Amino acid sequence: MTSEPTQSAVVTVDRPTDWWKSAVVYQIYPPSFADSNGDGLGDIPGMLSHLDYLVQLGVDVVWLSPVYVSPMDDNGYDIANYQDVDPIFGTLEDLERLIADVHERGIKIVMDLVVNHTSDEHAWFVESRDPASPKRDWYWWRPPRPGFQPGSEGAEPTNWEAAFSGSAWEFDERSGGYYLHLFSRKQPDLNWENPQVRRAIYDMMNWWVDRGVDGFRMDVINLISKHELVDGVPAPGRTRVPCFLFTANGPRLDEFLAEMNAAVGLDARNLLTVGEMPGSTIETARRATDPANHELNMVFTFEHVSLDMHPEGSSKFDLAPLTLPALKKNLNEWQLALADVGWNSLYWDNHDQPRAVSRFGDDRPEHRANSAKTLATIQHMHKGTPYIYQGEELGMTNTYFSSIEHYRDIESLNYHATALSIGMEVEAVLHSLSVKSRDNARTPMQWDDTSHAGFTDGIPWLPVNPNYVTINAAAEIEDQNSVFHHFRKLIELRHDHSVIVHGRFELLLPDHEQIWALTRTLDDQVLVMIANCSSEPVRVPSDAIPDLTGAQVLLATHGESLSLELEPWESRIYVLG
Ligand code: TEU
């Protein structure tokens, strides 16, 4: 099944200790980046034709969302073969060429590693369906609940709700048992308790490192060690409990991560490792990123992207208003907790989250560009490694689809079906989707103002946002004042000023409802950032920030000034004299 790659594609890349601390990572979501063959889906040859764009932006690393063989139930996060490329994205040779071509340009590449689960079409799972197979124990197979008819409502081994709606257990007629899937029924969870499973995964990771990749973004990695498989107490009006309560941050998580690190030489080879960790806390993140523990470099927390979820809600689609003090407080807590031990990742959005400018900024035409720039300034001035999600550097916005027909994302479609089945109003459901659906981030990359935004010559798999006519890469590259050039300058600043990488972080005005202000300090270098996170003008209280006399502006949204008056979404970074 696995085709043997040609060794000539491997380029040796220098990876100094802690190189990832001064790096900026750019996430490519393959289905939506660039289509080379007119099938409406992005592919690796499409990426190859846009590498100079990444060079121009100045990013250091590409994180490639999955391109492995997959039935695409969850757009590639359901993997049927870890060691080959899905034909819709190209070939293994194309991927080797990508690795070599980014390396040639001084850019590193990090692969998505989805090992909490496989596809149900992976050979391991197909084999494990046979109760007599040696692979049976590679997944979480359990008998029906005693006293219930197998396959009937209530016969599931526990009352857990999958992340994509419905029970987290699927009945398999053939083997007469249930298997666990925390996501879709086509994403069965691997049993990490079994040492053979872990060995097979480490071997596969080594195979990729030998092919020249520079690290891994580890999908839901804090779900690999489960707690006990027992029932939870459902909230009033519910029959099930969210499965992550029983599967996040389990007792063997640190042990498994340390074992993986040693078996693959993650630290020894200076690979970048970032663990996606829904339900992680400051405590779990500190343990996982403490260099002494040899687990991960950094984690993706979900805390700041959960602040606009209703506290009593059962999913992210139960909306609540977000306040600036709450957002600042959360980021500040992570900054302080990981100041001396561990390291932060910094992100506003990715392929699972709404577009940053629509969620945290103001995407109306008069404020879109400035709010996108100001959000970027805030992100890049925190301490940690910034992640840019494709199109964020253009200030791309949410989709605002008006009908369920336009959506493709399994989480959105399942939520819609389940919510309507329990009697929720269709308008409310569509509203929640327009705010939170993952498809907001997945509309095709807007390259230029030609048809389908220059993404494809065919029909795009997900409609292009109609605002591509004005919001697109070609136009922004031309305009020195664009969101793109603002991101480019932020990246340049990070490379030129070690205070941005290593400086101590201090939040100012924590309770202010409009202003985000902070300082970064390294020896005698002091940076001050002031930002207006509102669509009304504001005056920064002079006694709340360091004296700016003699300060030099490093980057500003509206022009260089020492004034404390800020226009809507105006922000400035100063270096004190
Ligand atoms: O996401 C994990 C995750 O918990 C959420 O981001 C999830 O997508 C959902 O929005 C929860 O409400 C990762 C991947 O990033 C995502 O694309 C995959 O669908 C998921 O794991 C399963 O592999």
Residues whose N, C-alpha, C, O or C-beta is under 5 A from the ligand:
A	BS01	TEU	D74 Y77 A163 F183 D219 V220 P278 K316 D352
